[in-house]
Amino acid sequence: MRQEPAPGAANESWHAAGRADDRRCAVHERDVAFTAFVRERGPALTRTAFFLTGDRHLAEDLVQTALAQTYVHWSRIRDLDQVEAYTRRVLVNANAAWWRRRSASEVPVDSVPDVAGADDTLAVAEREPLVAALRRLPQRQRAAVVLRYYADLSEADTAAALGCTLGTVKRHTSRGLDRLRRLMAGEDHAPMTVFREAVETW
């Protein structure tokens, strides 16, 4: 004679199945939201990374690294409006780590969708005198200038991305712009004009 499962066991099995469904639903929602974020903001992040690094391929590698970490920690970012700020902070840290190592690190993650539309614009930007001048700035000055004037972040958001104080952001920005102006003294456009044109065009 077949023994029927105890009511408690049946209920536990039902609850376990429900929890599994909830987890699958949560993963699906995360993947949909993450994919939408990458498609919407990925190109802009890649262009920011390009100005930070001066190297198209390295920029793409660093963005992939930042997006991979964002995907892994997606559920910990309570305010989805802060997703880009989180990704940008990871990107800045990855860039700083590369400067220390002087070699790129690649994190292959199948879940990260391709970022479309970056190659052509970056190929054009590689010919800009501004990029050559940015390459000659110290890493922190370059990051402060790019985040403030290309990514158009506030001083507070730039400080959050760099993990430093407002005073440090102001100092790096001021010194970086002064050096850019000297480096581009013979060019037709000042650094700020080039940044504005890049924002409007890209």
Buried (B, 14 or more C-beta within 10 A) or exposed (E): EEEEEEEEEEEEEEEEEEEEEEEEEEEEEBBEEBBEBBBEBBBBBBBBBBBBBBBBEBBBBBBBBBBBBBBEEBEEBEEEEEBBBBBBBBBBBBBBEBBEEEEBEEBEEEEBBEBEBBEEBBEEBEEBBBBBBBEEBEBBBBBBBBBBBBBEBEBEBBBBBBEBEEEBBBBBBEBBBEBBBEBBEEBEBBBEEBBBEBBEEB
